[in-house]
């Protein structure tokens, strides 16, 4: 909607966060080397204040696969209660398919584990440019299938599995749901998508890209071009593939109920909203929520931006409601 940004204001903490970033003087992501960008996100996470959310148990595993296996980190919220099975959330981290890992998104996985009362399987899918599209998709889908097949070993309920992700991870979560529908496995009960990238064609016009993609609001359209150029084999061709751009899928009927969360000052806002609207039009139960006063990746900045904590609590509440709906919590 044209003019959607009118009247919206950055909240004080988000504005301070952006000012601190500008004062630090780091070059934009698209001007950095891949190694520098990866080191940068790890350093930013290490500088976050506060302690990790406590959970009952954490275990790193490597799932078997043709490409050498897929590392995952599994989190349990509590000990099994009389053998009762817990729901499972498969989590895909953000970072433009190029940066990010289990450690950079450990805090979000822990939060959902504890506050949604679920087992979380945090997936360390292969990154570009070393591993081009569709490597990340293949790893993400493999992890979903493995989790469903081995849910009982984890103490989890295979009938109550959700996928969740932020940014590029939100993209992968949507794609896993689409592949699960096509392949008729695994059964996914819910999808929680935080500011998902759903349209990788940067030539597509969205007001939020025009209004907030210039580089003043953390993520820019040039950053997205950089990520896409590293992730895709042939940008012009691959952006039309629904495994890269979920909005390109013409049939969204029959997908799992969804939560789509966006940020008001995010260039990806409108494509996330467009995906939610497409889901609703296809008859998929969907809830859309825009946190209007903040920026892309605000969930990762929860220690510094209070609306990030609000967003995490909101997503965790919806995951808990969706996955514990048939059992007493």
C-alpha positions as CSV (number, residue, x, y, z in Angstrom):
1,X,0.0,0.0,0.0
2,X,1.5,3.3,-1.1
3,X,2.2,5.6,1.8
4,X,2.0,2.8,4.4
5,X,5.1,4.3,6.0
6,X,3.5,7.6,6.7
7,X,2.9,8.2,10.4
8,X,5.2,5.3,11.4
9,X,8.1,6.1,13.7
10,X,11.1,4.1,14.8
11,X,10.9,3.3,18.4
12,X,13.6,4.9,20.6
13,X,15.6,1.7,21.1
14,X,15.7,0.9,17.4
15,X,16.7,4.4,16.5
16,X,19.5,4.2,19.1
17,X,20.6,0.8,17.7
18,X,20.9,2.2,14.2
19,X,22.8,5.3,15.4
20,X,25.3,3.1,17.2
21,X,25.8,1.0,14.1
22,X,26.4,4.1,12.0
23,X,28.8,5.5,14.5
24,X,30.8,2.2,14.4
25,X,31.6,2.9,10.8
26,X,31.5,-0.6,9.5
27,X,31.1,-0.9,5.7
28,X,27.7,-2.3,4.5
29,X,27.5,-6.0,4.0
30,X,27.6,-5.8,0.2
31,X,31.0,-4.2,0.4
32,X,32.5,-6.8,2.7
33,X,34.2,-10.1,1.9
34,X,32.2,-13.2,2.8
35,X,34.7,-14.0,5.6
36,X,34.4,-10.5,7.0
37,X,30.6,-10.6,6.9
38,X,30.6,-13.9,8.8
39,X,33.0,-12.7,11.4
40,X,30.9,-9.6,11.8
41,X,27.7,-11.3,12.6
42,X,29.5,-13.6,15.1
43,X,31.1,-10.6,16.8
44,X,27.8,-8.8,17.0
45,X,26.2,-11.7,18.7
46,X,29.0,-12.1,21.2
47,X,28.6,-8.4,22.1
48,X,24.9,-8.8,23.0
49,X,24.3,-8.3,26.7
50,X,22.6,-10.8,28.9
51,X,22.8,-14.6,29.5
52,X,21.5,-17.4,27.3
53,X,18.0,-18.6,28.0
54,X,18.4,-21.7,30.2
55,X,17.0,-24.9,28.8
56,X,17.0,-28.5,30.1
57,X,19.5,-30.0,27.7
58,X,21.4,-29.2,24.4
59,X,23.1,-31.6,22.1
60,X,24.9,-31.2,18.8
61,X,24.4,-33.8,16.2
62,X,25.2,-34.5,12.5
63,X,22.4,-35.9,10.5
64,X,23.4,-38.4,7.8
65,X,23.3,-37.1,4.3
66,X,24.9,-37.5,0.9
67,X,26.8,-34.2,1.2
68,X,28.6,-35.2,4.4
69,X,25.8,-34.7,6.8
70,X,23.8,-31.8,8.2
71,X,24.9,-30.4,11.6
72,X,22.0,-29.6,14.0
73,X,21.7,-28.5,17.5
74,X,18.8,-30.0,19.5
75,X,17.3,-28.3,22.6
76,X,15.0,-29.8,25.1
77,X,12.9,-27.6,27.4
78,X,12.4,-30.2,30.2
79,X,12.7,-33.8,31.2
80,X,10.1,-36.2,29.7
81,X,7.0,-36.4,31.9
82,X,5.9,-40.0,32.2
83,X,7.0,-40.6,28.6
84,X,4.8,-37.9,27.2
85,X,6.0,-36.7,23.8
86,X,6.8,-33.0,23.2
87,X,6.1,-31.0,20.0
88,X,9.1,-30.1,17.8
89,X,10.1,-26.9,16.1
90,X,12.6,-27.2,13.3
91,X,14.4,-23.8,13.1
92,X,16.3,-22.3,10.2
93,X,18.6,-19.4,10.9
94,X,18.8,-16.2,8.9
95,X,21.8,-14.6,7.2
96,X,21.1,-14.4,3.5
97,X,22.0,-18.0,2.9
98,X,25.7,-16.8,3.2
99,X,26.3,-15.9,6.9
100,X,24.9,-17.1,10.2
101,X,25.2,-20.5,12.0
102,X,24.1,-22.4,15.0
103,X,25.8,-20.0,17.4
104,X,24.5,-16.8,15.9
105,X,20.9,-17.9,16.3
106,X,21.3,-20.0,19.5
107,X,19.5,-17.4,21.5
108,X,16.3,-17.5,19.4
109,X,16.3,-21.3,19.4
110,X,16.7,-21.3,23.2
111,X,13.9,-18.8,23.6
112,X,11.4,-20.8,21.6
113,X,12.5,-24.1,23.3
114,X,11.8,-22.7,26.8
115,X,8.8,-20.4,26.2
116,X,7.0,-22.5,23.6
117,X,7.8,-25.7,25.6
118,X,9.0,-27.5,22.5
119,X,12.0,-29.5,21.4
120,X,14.0,-27.3,18.9
121,X,16.1,-28.7,16.1
122,X,18.3,-25.8,14.9
123,X,19.6,-26.6,11.4
124,X,23.1,-25.6,10.2
125,X,22.4,-25.9,6.5
126,X,25.2,-25.4,4.0
127,X,26.1,-21.8,3.1
128,X,26.8,-20.0,-0.2
129,X,29.0,-19.3,-2.1
130,X,30.7,-22.5,-1.2
131,X,27.4,-24.4,-1.7
132,X,25.1,-22.8,-4.2
133,X,21.3,-23.1,-4.5
134,X,19.6,-25.5,-3.9
135,X,22.1,-26.9,-1.3
136,X,20.5,-25.0,1.6
137,X,17.1,-26.2,0.5
138,X,18.2,-29.8,0.3
139,X,19.7,-29.7,3.8
140,X,16.7,-28.0,5.2
141,X,14.3,-30.5,3.7
142,X,16.5,-33.4,4.8
143,X,16.5,-32.1,8.3
144,X,12.7,-31.9,8.3
145,X,12.3,-35.4,7.0
146,X,14.9,-36.8,9.5
147,X,13.2,-35.0,12.4
148,X,9.9,-36.5,11.5
149,X,11.3,-40.0,11.0
150,X,13.3,-39.9,14.3
151,X,10.9,-37.8,16.4
152,X,10.4,-40.6,18.9
153,X,14.1,-40.9,19.5
154,X,14.2,-37.2,20.5
155,X,11.1,-37.6,22.8
156,X,9.1,-35.7,20.2
157,X,5.7,-36.1,18.7
158,X,5.8,-36.6,14.9
159,X,2.2,-35.3,14.6
160,X,3.2,-32.0,16.2
161,X,6.1,-30.6,14.1
162,X,6.4,-27.0,13.1
163,X,9.0,-25.2,11.0
164,X,10.2,-21.7,11.9
165,X,12.8,-19.3,10.6
166,X,13.9,-15.7,10.2
167,X,14.8,-13.9,7.0
168,X,16.6,-16.4,4.8
169,X,15.6,-19.0,7.3
170,X,12.0,-17.9,6.9
171,X,12.4,-18.4,3.2
172,X,13.7,-22.0,3.8
173,X,10.9,-22.7,6.2
174,X,8.3,-21.7,3.5
175,X,10.1,-23.8,0.9
176,X,10.2,-26.9,3.2
177,X,6.5,-26.6,3.6
178,X,6.0,-26.4,-0.1
179,X,8.3,-29.4,-0.7
180,X,6.5,-31.4,2.1
181,X,3.2,-30.8,0.3
182,X,4.6,-31.9,-3.1
183,X,6.4,-34.9,-1.7
184,X,3.6,-35.7,0.9
185,X,6.2,-35.9,3.7
186,X,6.9,-34.9,6.3
187,X,3.7,-33.8,8.0
188,X,4.1,-30.2,9.2
189,X,1.5,-28.8,11.6
190,X,2.5,-25.1,11.6
191,X,4.9,-22.6,10.1
192,X,6.2,-19.5,11.8
193,X,7.9,-17.1,9.4
194,X,9.8,-14.0,10.7
195,X,10.4,-11.3,8.1
196,X,10.8,-14.0,5.4
197,X,12.5,-13.4,2.0
198,X,9.8,-14.6,-0.4
199,X,10.8,-12.8,-3.6
200,X,14.5,-12.8,-4.7
201,X,13.9,-10.9,-7.9
202,X,15.2,-7.5,-6.9
203,X,13.6,-5.9,-9.9
204,X,10.1,-6.6,-8.4
205,X,8.6,-3.4,-7.1
206,X,7.5,-3.2,-3.4
207,X,6.9,0.0,-1.5
208,X,9.0,-1.2,1.4
209,X,12.0,-1.8,-0.8
210,X,11.7,1.7,-2.2
211,X,11.1,3.3,1.2
212,X,13.6,1.4,3.4
213,X,16.1,-0.3,1.1
214,X,18.5,2.5,0.8
215,X,20.8,1.4,3.6
216,X,19.5,3.5,6.6
217,X,17.6,0.7,8.2
218,X,20.1,-2.1,8.7
219,X,19.2,-4.3,5.6
220,X,19.4,-2.7,2.1
221,X,18.3,-3.8,-1.3
222,X,22.0,-3.9,-2.3
223,X,22.7,-6.3,0.5
224,X,19.9,-8.5,-0.8
225,X,21.4,-8.3,-4.3
226,X,24.8,-9.4,-2.8
227,X,23.2,-12.3,-1.0
228,X,21.3,-13.5,-4.1
229,X,24.4,-13.2,-6.3
230,X,26.3,-15.5,-3.9
231,X,23.4,-17.9,-3.3
232,X,22.0,-18.5,-6.7
233,X,23.8,-20.1,-9.7
234,X,22.0,-18.0,-12.3
235,X,20.2,-15.1,-10.7
236,X,18.0,-14.2,-13.6
237,X,16.8,-17.9,-14.0
238,X,16.8,-19.1,-10.4
239,X,14.7,-16.2,-9.0
240,X,11.7,-17.8,-10.8
241,X,12.2,-21.1,-9.0
242,X,9.7,-21.4,-6.1
243,X,12.5,-23.1,-4.1
244,X,14.3,-19.7,-4.2
245,X,11.3,-17.3,-4.4
246,X,8.3,-18.9,-2.6
247,X,6.0,-16.2,-4.0
248,X,6.6,-17.8,-7.4
249,X,4.6,-20.9,-6.4
250,X,1.2,-20.6,-8.0
251,X,-0.5,-23.1,-5.8
252,X,-0.3,-22.5,-2.1
253,X,-3.5,-24.4,-1.1
254,X,-3.1,-27.1,1.5
255,X,0.0,-25.6,3.2
256,X,0.2,-25.6,7.0
257,X,-1.4,-22.8,9.1
258,X,1.0,-19.9,9.3
259,X,2.2,-17.0,11.3
260,X,4.0,-14.3,9.3
261,X,5.8,-11.5,11.2
262,X,7.4,-8.5,9.6
263,X,8.9,-5.2,10.6
264,X,7.7,-1.8,9.5
265,X,11.1,-0.4,8.5
266,X,12.2,-3.5,6.7
267,X,12.6,-3.6,2.9
268,X,11.3,-7.2,3.1
269,X,8.1,-6.1,4.8
270,X,5.8,-6.1,1.8
271,X,6.9,-9.4,0.3
272,X,6.3,-11.0,3.7
273,X,2.8,-9.5,3.8
274,X,2.3,-10.5,0.1
275,X,3.0,-14.1,1.0
276,X,0.6,-14.0,4.0
277,X,-2.1,-12.6,1.6
278,X,-1.4,-15.3,-0.9
279,X,-1.7,-18.0,1.8
280,X,-5.0,-16.5,3.0
281,X,-6.3,-16.3,-0.6
282,X,-5.5,-20.0,-1.0
283,X,-7.5,-20.9,2.1
284,X,-4.6,-21.4,4.5
285,X,-5.2,-20.2,8.0
286,X,-2.7,-17.4,8.5
287,X,-2.0,-14.6,11.0
288,X,0.0,-11.6,10.0
289,X,1.6,-9.2,12.4
290,X,3.8,-6.2,11.5
291,X,5.9,-4.7,14.3
292,X,5.7,-1.3,12.8
293,X,8.4,0.6,14.8
294,X,11.4,-1.5,14.1
295,X,13.8,-3.1,11.5
296,X,14.7,-6.3,9.9
297,X,16.3,-8.9,12.2
298,X,14.8,-7.3,15.3
299,X,14.3,-10.6,17.0
300,X,18.1,-11.1,17.0
301,X,18.5,-7.7,18.6
302,X,16.1,-8.4,21.5
303,X,18.8,-7.7,24.2
304,X,19.1,-4.2,22.8
305,X,15.6,-3.5,21.3
306,X,12.7,-4.3,23.6
307,X,10.3,-4.8,20.7
308,X,12.6,-7.8,19.8
309,X,11.7,-9.4,23.2
310,X,8.0,-8.6,22.5
311,X,8.3,-10.3,19.1
312,X,10.0,-13.4,20.4
313,X,7.3,-13.7,23.1
314,X,4.6,-13.3,20.4
315,X,6.1,-16.0,18.2
316,X,6.6,-18.4,21.1
317,X,3.1,-17.9,22.3
318,X,1.7,-18.7,18.8
319,X,4.0,-21.8,18.5
320,X,2.9,-23.0,21.9
321,X,-0.8,-22.5,21.1
322,X,-0.5,-24.2,17.7
323,X,1.4,-27.2,19.0
324,X,0.0,-27.7,22.4
325,X,-3.6,-27.1,21.3
326,X,-4.7,-30.7,21.8
327,X,-2.9,-31.2,25.1
328,X,-2.9,-29.5,28.4
329,X,0.2,-27.3,28.8
